[in-house]
């Protein structure tokens, strides 16, 4: 029997364009970040495809060959960017933050509908230096694939959110109750007779499935954020310079500070309509309103969580509030 030939998979960098990863754990505020990014020159609509973050997870856990993962990722993202430039398979749903009409410069996608052929789209891609924007989840906890595939051409905009706001949002969305639902696309595992979300890998003591809904949310939020920070701390100094930590409330209160930081990182200027864009999306917010809203959220969490997990929430709050997020941004 003939041995199968080992395929030397390889995908060249045909475009050479940069990639923006709008990252963070679920419910951390990435939709607000997209609203800010839509006001930058050359930044494309957010792509909400699952493949990039799934590949990143598989690669980290040695579930896919290195060459296969890199070739597949590069091919998929080049294909997505090329299609964007033709407004093909682009989201035109009204009112959707990830769609054309949720973008500050929506008219350019209308114009792309009428391009005569793909060669014009390719020409525009290079001329505009279009930069693909991906919405991903927890991917800084599994960063190897993107660094291996794109080197210094990948930028992480890492959204973080006050733990009380984050836990409340996840609880309201039934975040840790719907992994076996047909409307959920969370990566799941089979543990005995149970279908569990991927973050069950952190459950060394068989604790997760015994918890109440609120306690599960606190548990999963803590372990996911802990893993992200552990992996970030393993990165080289040069890799850390490709990452911008963005606390949601600080971005909402002082958007221009973060616009300047994003500009420095991705080397793209805010467009002339940025000011109008901020007004459209209700920037800036006020700390008074945020704190008033947070007070009610905390009351809900404390009424639903057990003492052990209230203490874990308080630990997360202390860590969040004492972290110097500016110091983590060596731009």
N, C-alpha and C positions, 0 to 999 in steps of 0.2 A: 504494500500500500504506500503510495507516494505521500511524503510529508507535505503538509500545507506550507506554502511560501509565506514568510512573515512580511506583511505589508508595511512599507515605510511611509506611513501617512504624513502628509505635510501640506499646510496651507500658507502660501505667501501672504505678506502684508500688502495686498493690492492697493488699498486705499491709504493706509498709513495714518488714518484719522484717530483722534483720541476717543476714549470712552469715559463717560461720566456714570458712576454708580450712585444713584440716590438710594442709600442704604440705611438700615436701622431695623430694630425689631418691629414686629407688627404694631400698628397704632401709634407710632412714634412721631407722626406729623409729616410724612413724606409728601402728602398731597399739597401741603402748604409750601414745601420746598419747590415742588414742580411749578407752582404759581410764580415763585421768584425766578426760577430758571427760565421761564418762558419769556422773560424780559432781557435775555442775553443774546447777543448776536451769534448766529451760527448754531445755537443749541436746538436740537430737534425735539419733537414731541416725546414725552416719556413712553418707553416701550414696557408693557406690563407682562411680557412673556415669562413663562416659568422655567424654560430650559436653562438659561444662564445660571440661575441660583441652584437648580438641581444638579447641573454638571459640577458646579463648585463644591457642593456637598459630597457627591460621589467621588470626586477627585481627592478630596481631603481624606476620605475613608478608604482609599485604594480600591474602589469599586469599578474603576474604569482605567484603561491604559492611558499613560501620559500623552502619547502622540495622538491617540484617537480623541481624547478630550479636547486638546488644543485645536486640532483640525476642525472638529465639530463646532466648537465655540466660535472660532474665527469665521467659518463659513456661514453660520447662522446669523452672526452680527453684521457681517458684510452684506448679506442678503437683505436683512432688515433695513439697513441704512440705504441701500440702493433702491429698495421699494419705497421708502419714505420720500426719496427725491422725486418720485413719480406720483406721489399720493396714491399709491396702490396698497390695498389692505391697510388703509389708514382709518382711524376712528373719527367718523363724522357725527357721532351721536350728540345731539344738543344737550348742554348742561353737564356733560361729563368732563371732569377736570383733566383727564388724560387725553381728551379729544381735541380736534382742530379748533373748535369754538371755545375751548378752555385755554387756548394759547393766545398770547398777546398779539402775535403776528399771524393771525389765522388766514389772512388774505394770500399769503405765499403758498399755502396748501391748495387753495382754490385755483391759483394760477398753474400749479403743477399738474392739475387734472388735464390741462389742455396742451401739455408738451407733445410735440409731434412724434418723437421717438426717444428711446432709452439713451441714445448717445448724448443728447442734450442734458438729460438727467445726470449722466456721468460727468459731463463737463462742469455742470453746476456744483456737483459734489466736491470736486477739487477746487473750484473757484471760491466757493463759500467756506471751504474747510469745515464742512458740516461735522458736528460732533454728536454722536449718538448718546442718548440719555436712557439708562435702564433703571427701572424701579425694581429693587431686589430686597430681600429680607435676610437679616442675620449673616450676610455674606462676608463681613469683616471677621466673623468667627471662622470662616473657611476661605482665606484669601489667596491661597497658593496658586490656584489655576489662573486667576486674572493677572497676577504678577508674572507667572511663567509665560503666559500667552502675549501680554501687552507691555511688560516691563514698565518703563516710565511714562507710558501713554494711557494709563488708567488712573482716574481720580476718584477717590471716595469722598462723598459728602455724607458724613455719618450723623444721622439725626438721633438725638437723645431727647428724652422727655422726662419731666418730673415724675417720679414713680407713682404718686397719687393719681395724676392725670392718666398715666399709662394703664395702671391697674383698673381704674374706673372704666376707661374706654374698652378695654378687653372684656371686662365683666359684662358690660352692656351689650356687647356684640356676641356674647356667649362663646368667647374665643376658645375656651378649653372644654367645650361640650359637644362640638360638632365635627370632630375629625372623621367620624363614620357617616357623615351626611353627603348626599349627592351634590349639594351646593358648596361643599368645602373641597379645596384642592391642596390642602396641607399634605405634605409627604408623610405617609404613615408606615408603621411597622406592624407585624403580627407577633404578638407576645402571648403564646398559648392560645386561648380562645378569644383574646382581646385584640382589637385594632386600636393602636395607640399612635399619637403624633410623634414625629421624629425626636422631639426633645425628651422623650421618655428614656433616651440613652443616658441621661444624667441621673436617672432614678436607680441608684445603687441599692436602696433599702426597700424597694417595693412599696413606696409610700404614695406615689402620685394617684393611683386609681382609688385609693381609700379616702381621698380628700373631698371636702365639699367644693362646690364650684368656685367660690371666692378664694379658698385656700389654694386650689389648683392654679388659679391665675397668678397669685402671688408667688407660688413655688416656681412656675414655669418662667415668669418674668425674671426672677432672681437668677435662675440657672442660665438662662440664655444671655443675659447681660454680663454675667460673670465670665462666661466662656468667651464672649466677644472681647472683653478687656484683656483676658489672658493671652489670646492670640495676638492682639494688638501689641502687647508688651514684648512679644517674641520678634517683631519686625525689626529690620535694620533702620538706622537713622534716615537713610535716603528713602526708604519705603514709607516711613512715617510722614515725610514731607509731602506725600501724595494724598494725605488724608486730612480732611477738615472736619472737626467735631462741631456740630451745630445744635446747641440746646434750643428747643422749639420756642420756649417762652422768650428767650433773649432775642431770637430772630424776629419774633412777632412784635416785640417792643421797640427794637432798634434795627430795622431791616437794612439800613444803609451801611452799617458796620459789617454785616455779613455779605452784602453785595460786594463790598470792597475786598473782603477776604476771598470770596468765590472768584472774583475777577483775577486776583493775584494767582490763585491756584490753577484755574483752567485757561488763563491767558486769553480770555474773551471779554470784551467790554460790554457793559450794560447798554442796551439800545436807547435811543432818544425817547422812546415811549415808556421807559421803566417807571417814571414817576406816576404816569397815568395807570400803569399796570398795578402798582401798589394800592392805589386808591380803589381800583376795581375789586381787589381781593381783600379789602378792609385792613390793610396795613397802615399805620402801626396800631397795635393793641395797647391796653394799659395794664400795668401791674395790679392796680386796684381791682379791675374786673376779674383778672386771672385768679387773684387770691380769694376773692369772694366766691367764685365758682368752685375753687379747690376746697374750700371749707366744707361745702355740701358733699363733695365727692368723698372726702375723708370720713365724714360721718357715716356715709353708706358703707364704706369699706370696714370700718370698725364695728358696725352693727352686724356684718355678715361673716367676718373672719374670726378664727379661733385665736386665743392669746398667743400661741406660738407663732402664728403667721402675721399677727399684728406686729409682733416684735421684729419679724423679718422685714416687713414693710418699713418699719421705723429705721432699720439698719440701712435699707436702700435709700431712704430719704436723706439720712445723714451723709452717706457716701456721695450722693448726687449734689447735695447743697454745699459740701466742702471740697468738691473737685474743682480745680482751677482749669476750666475748659479752654481758656485762652492759652494756658501754658502747654496744653497738648497739641497746639497748632504751630509747629516750628516752620512757618512759611517765611 
